[in-house]
Amino acid sequence: MRSGADIDKALAAIAALLIAAAALMTFLGAGRTLAMADDFKKKRSQRLELLALQARLARGQSALAAFNTLADAAPADPARLATEALDGATPRQREMGFTSLADGWTARRIELEWAEVPLDKAWTFLVRAESNRPPWRLAEYRFTAEPGRPGSGRLAVVLEALEKAR
C-alpha cells in the first residue's frame, strides 16, 4: 500500500504538471492575442481608408451631378475672355492636353501668354475666367516685371477646365 507521502508527491507532480501546462497555454494564448490585436489594427486602418475613399467618391459623384446640370458643357473661350478683359491684348495660346474623366467629361489644360500686360487687368481676366460655369481654374502663373514699366510685365498662365465631350 502506498503511503501518504507517496500520494502527496504524486499530487504535487500532477499539480506541477498542470501549472506547467497552464503556463504554456497562457504563453501560447498571449502570442495569439497579440496576433489578433495586430489583425484588428490592420482591419481598423483598412476600414478608415475605405471610409475616406467612400467620402471622396461621394464628393466626386456630387460634383459630377452638379456639372451634369450645367446648361453649357464647355467653358468660355479663354482667349475671348482675355481679349475683353485686357483691352484687346491677344494671348499666345497653347493646348497642353486633355484627360478623359467620368461620364464623358474631359479635363482640358491650356497655357496663355502675353508679352506685356497690365497686372491689375490680368487679375480681372482671371476672375472672369473663374466666374464662368464650367469655370477655368488657375493652375499656374508666371509674372515677370518689365523694367521701367511699373504694374506691367510678361504673364503666362496655365488654366484648367472641365468640358463635356460633344
MARRO-710263 format. One line per field, with one value per residue (C-alpha): residue in three letters; chain; x, y, z. Coordinates in nm, 2 decimals. Last residue first. Layout:
rest = [ALA  ...]
kette = [A  ...]
east = [X  ...]
north = [Y  ...]
up = [Z  ...]
REM end
This chain:
rest = [ARG  ALA  LYS  GLU  LEU  ALA  GLU  LEU  VAL  VAL  ALA  LEU  ARG  GLY  SER  GLY  PRO  ARG  GLY  PRO  GLU  ALA  THR  PHE  ARG  TYR  GLU  ALA  LEU  ARG  TRP  PRO  PRO  ARG  ASN  SER  GLU  ALA  ARG  VAL  LEU  PHE  THR  TRP  ALA  LYS  ASP  LEU  PRO  VAL  GLU  ALA  TRP  GLU  LEU  GLU  ILE  ARG  ARG  ALA  THR  TRP  GLY  ASP  ALA  LEU  SER  THR  PHE  GLY  MET  GLU  ARG  GLN  ARG  PRO  THR  ALA  GLY  ASP  LEU  ALA  GLU  THR  ALA  LEU  ARG  ALA  PRO  ASP  ALA  PRO  ALA  ALA  ASP  ALA  LEU  THR  ASN  PHE  ALA  ALA  LEU  ALA  SER  GLN  GLY  ARG  ALA  LEU  ARG  ALA  GLN  LEU  ALA  LEU  LEU  GLU  LEU  ARG  GLN  SER  ARG  LYS  LYS  LYS  PHE  ASP  ASP  ALA  MET  ALA  LEU  THR  ARG  GLY  ALA  GLY  LEU  PHE  THR  MET  LEU  ALA  ALA  ALA  ALA  ILE  LEU  LEU  ALA  ALA  ILE  ALA  ALA  LEU  ALA  LYS  ASP  ILE  ASP  ALA  GLY  SER  ARG  MET]
kette = [A  A  A  A  A  A  A  A  A  A  A  A  A  A  A  A  A  A  A  A  A  A  A  A  A  A  A  A  A  A  A  A  A  A  A  A  A  A  A  A  A  A  A  A  A  A  A  A  A  A  A  A  A  A  A  A  A  A  A  A  A  A  A  A  A  A  A  A  A  A  A  A  A  A  A  A  A  A  A  A  A  A  A  A  A  A  A  A  A  A  A  A  A  A  A  A  A  A  A  A  A  A  A  A  A  A  A  A  A  A  A  A  A  A  A  A  A  A  A  A  A  A  A  A  A  A  A  A  A  A  A  A  A  A  A  A  A  A  A  A  A  A  A  A  A  A  A  A  A  A  A  A  A  A  A  A  A  A  A  A  A  A  A  A  A  A]
east = [-1.98  -1.74  -1.83  -1.58  -1.38  -1.14  -0.77  -0.57  -0.19  -0.10  0.19  0.24  0.51  0.51  0.30  0.25  0.56  0.71  1.08  1.20  0.91  0.80  0.79  0.47  0.44  0.11  0.00  -0.32  -0.58  -0.92  -1.15  -1.51  -1.79  -1.96  -1.80  -1.68  -1.32  -1.25  -1.39  -1.18  -0.87  -0.94  -0.97  -0.65  -0.47  -0.63  -0.44  -0.11  -0.11  0.01  0.32  0.45  0.13  0.10  -0.20  -0.14  -0.41  -0.54  -0.86  -1.01  -1.26  -1.62  -1.80  -1.94  -1.61  -1.28  -1.06  -0.76  -0.69  -0.37  -0.15  -0.31  -0.11  -0.25  -0.05  -0.25  -0.45  -0.44  -0.77  -0.84  -0.72  -1.06  -1.22  -0.91  -0.87  -1.23  -1.20  -0.87  -1.03  -1.32  -1.60  -1.61  -1.80  -2.10  -2.34  -2.66  -2.49  -2.68  -2.41  -2.15  -2.36  -2.40  -2.03  -1.95  -2.19  -2.03  -1.69  -1.79  -1.95  -1.63  -1.41  -1.64  -1.62  -1.25  -1.22  -1.45  -1.23  -0.92  -1.08  -1.18  -0.83  -0.69  -0.94  -0.86  -0.49  -0.54  -0.77  -0.51  -0.24  -0.47  -0.53  -0.15  -0.11  -0.39  -0.23  0.10  -0.07  -0.26  0.07  0.21  -0.11  -0.12  0.24  0.17  -0.14  0.06  0.33  0.08  -0.09  0.24  0.33  -0.01  0.04  0.38  0.25  -0.03  0.21  0.44  0.15  0.03  0.38  0.39  0.05  0.20  0.11  0.00]
north = [6.65  6.57  6.76  7.01  7.05  7.34  7.40  7.72  7.77  8.14  8.33  8.70  8.94  9.28  9.56  9.74  9.96  9.99  10.08  9.72  9.49  9.26  8.89  8.71  8.34  8.16  7.81  7.61  7.89  7.73  7.79  7.76  7.54  7.77  8.11  8.30  8.16  8.31  8.64  8.65  8.56  8.84  9.09  8.96  9.03  9.38  9.48  9.33  9.54  9.31  9.27  8.96  8.78  8.40  8.16  7.80  7.54  7.23  7.05  6.79  6.57  6.48  6.19  6.04  6.00  6.16  6.17  6.39  6.66  6.83  7.14  7.35  7.66  8.01  8.33  8.60  8.87  9.22  9.37  9.58  9.32  9.20  9.15  9.00  8.77  8.64  8.58  8.39  8.19  8.07  8.00  7.66  7.38  7.18  7.47  7.45  7.29  7.00  6.74  6.95  6.94  6.56  6.52  6.73  6.51  6.19  6.32  6.42  6.08  5.91  6.10  6.01  5.64  5.66  5.80  5.53  5.27  5.41  5.40  5.04  4.95  5.10  4.92  4.59  4.64  4.72  4.42  4.19  4.33  4.26  3.91  3.85  3.98  3.75  3.45  3.52  3.56  3.23  3.05  3.19  3.12  2.76  2.70  2.84  2.63  2.32  2.40  2.45  2.12  1.94  2.10  1.99  1.64  1.62  1.76  1.50  1.23  1.35  1.38  1.03  0.90  1.08  0.93  0.58  0.34  0.00]
up = [-7.77  -7.49  -7.18  -7.06  -6.74  -6.71  -6.63  -6.69  -6.71  -6.70  -6.86  -6.80  -6.92  -6.75  -6.62  -6.29  -6.31  -6.65  -6.61  -6.61  -6.71  -6.43  -6.50  -6.40  -6.40  -6.33  -6.26  -6.21  -6.24  -6.27  -6.57  -6.47  -6.60  -6.55  -6.58  -6.27  -6.28  -6.63  -6.52  -6.21  -6.41  -6.66  -6.39  -6.24  -6.57  -6.57  -6.25  -6.39  -6.70  -6.99  -7.20  -7.38  -7.31  -7.26  -7.23  -7.14  -7.17  -6.98  -7.05  -6.82  -7.00  -6.93  -7.10  -6.78  -6.60  -6.70  -7.01  -6.98  -7.24  -7.33  -7.30  -7.57  -7.64  -7.66  -7.74  -7.58  -7.75  -7.59  -7.69  -7.39  -7.14  -7.01  -7.35  -7.51  -7.21  -7.22  -7.59  -7.55  -7.26  -7.48  -7.22  -7.07  -7.24  -7.10  -7.12  -6.92  -6.63  -6.46  -6.54  -6.36  -6.04  -6.07  -6.13  -5.82  -5.61  -5.75  -5.67  -5.32  -5.27  -5.40  -5.16  -4.87  -4.98  -5.01  -4.66  -4.53  -4.71  -4.56  -4.21  -4.27  -4.38  -4.06  -3.85  -4.02  -3.97  -3.60  -3.56  -3.72  -3.49  -3.19  -3.32  -3.34  -2.99  -2.87  -3.04  -2.87  -2.54  -2.59  -2.65  -2.32  -2.13  -2.27  -2.16  -1.82  -1.78  -1.89  -1.64  -1.37  -1.46  -1.45  -1.11  -0.98  -1.11  -0.95  -0.62  -0.63  -0.69  -0.41  -0.17  -0.26  -0.20  0.14  0.24  0.20  -0.07  0.00]
REM end
